[in-house]
Amino acid sequence: MEYPSAVASAMWVAIEPFAGAGLMNADVRAAMEPYGLSGRSAFFAVRTSPLGAVSPRVVAAVCHGFSVSIVEKSVTGMWERLTPRQAIDLSHDAFTALATRVWADAYPVDSLRETTDVLARVIAELDVAGKPLAAGNQAVPLPDEPWARLWRCVTTLREYRGDSHVGALVSHDLSSTESQVLGTVWRPDGYDVPMLQRSRGIDDDAWSAARVSLHARGLLDAEGDITAEGQRVRDQVEHDTDVACMRIWSQLTPAELTTAHSLLLALSMHLFADRTEAPRGAVAMPWPPPPLTLV
């Protein structure tokens, strides 16, 4: 099916909170503590375990936006404490525990089956060339437990978008830190800048250097505000990301797409209704979510 590229944005907003909840929650932290992992280390273990025991430099490359130094500090020695396969299994168990607590009463596992089967079919056929995190997740055998199975499917699609977004940023010759700085002035109400700098390990000097570089390229003005060219570039990045992600959603019929969107959006909204479980990050979701418009 051919849909407008805005469908990709609507699907991203629907799935992101649900997928993100599995990357860091109380159950993940508890599962990783016996291995001496907490905070960022636990996050990187869950997110990059599908890639295998890759080096910190590879983690920094695929998890675009984090400084190399903070990744090295968080990841070095991680795979000597547990194997990537253990991290994958632990993440599935942790998400099942989260789902049982948050969603299971309102959404019986039978309500997940149709959407999970559709997404699993699409993922199995998806071309992930040039998309390392999506490829790693695609290669993970889907677990039998229904909630973990849905989460792995959705996470694969989340990482496909993330890989596509990194590709779009790199195509405009934006460094990791430049991308973060430009994003904060492109959508200033969508970022917690102090939290962003802290969580990504970007110190004030590196942040200032990126602002100077973006000004020299005409993407920011002398006051640090976005220019018309900066707006054009950042809008183009978002558009290119959406277009790339239509490889996923164009494989679904209108009925399949509507059903998947309805379920995943409902799960994400249910999550946000419980503020103790909703993931909090430095980059805010566009909320309320845009409608799914197929024509």
Sequence and secondary structure as in RCSB ss.txt:
>XXXX:A:sequence
MEYPSAVASAMWVAIEPFAGAGLMNADVRAAMEPYGLSGRSAFFAVRTSPLGAVSPRVVAAVCHGFSVSIVEKSV
TGMWERLTPRQAIDLSHDAFTALATRVWADAYPVDSLRETTDVLARVIAELDVAGKPLAAGNQAVPLPDEPWARL
WRCVTTLREYRGDSHVGALVSHDLSSTESQVLGTVWRPDGYDVPMLQRSRGIDDDAWSAARVSLHARGLLDAEGD
ITAEGQRVRDQVEHDTDVACMRIWSQLTPAELTTAHSLLLALSMHLFADRTEAPRGAVAMPWPPPPLTLV
>XXXX:A:secstr
    THHHHHHHHHHHHHHHHTTSSHHHHHHHGGGT  HHHHHHHHHHGGG S  HHHHHHHSTTS HHHHHHHH
TTGGGTS HHHHHHHHHHHHHHHHHHHTTTTS THHHHHHHHHHHHHHHH   TT HHHHHHHHS   SSHHHHH
HHHHHHHHHHHHHHHHHHHHHTT  HHHHHHHHHHHSGGGB HHHHHHHHT  HHHHHHHHHHHHHTTSB TTS 
B HHHHHHHHHHHHHHHHHHHHHHTTS HHHHHHHHHHHHHHHHHHHHSTTTS   SB   SS       
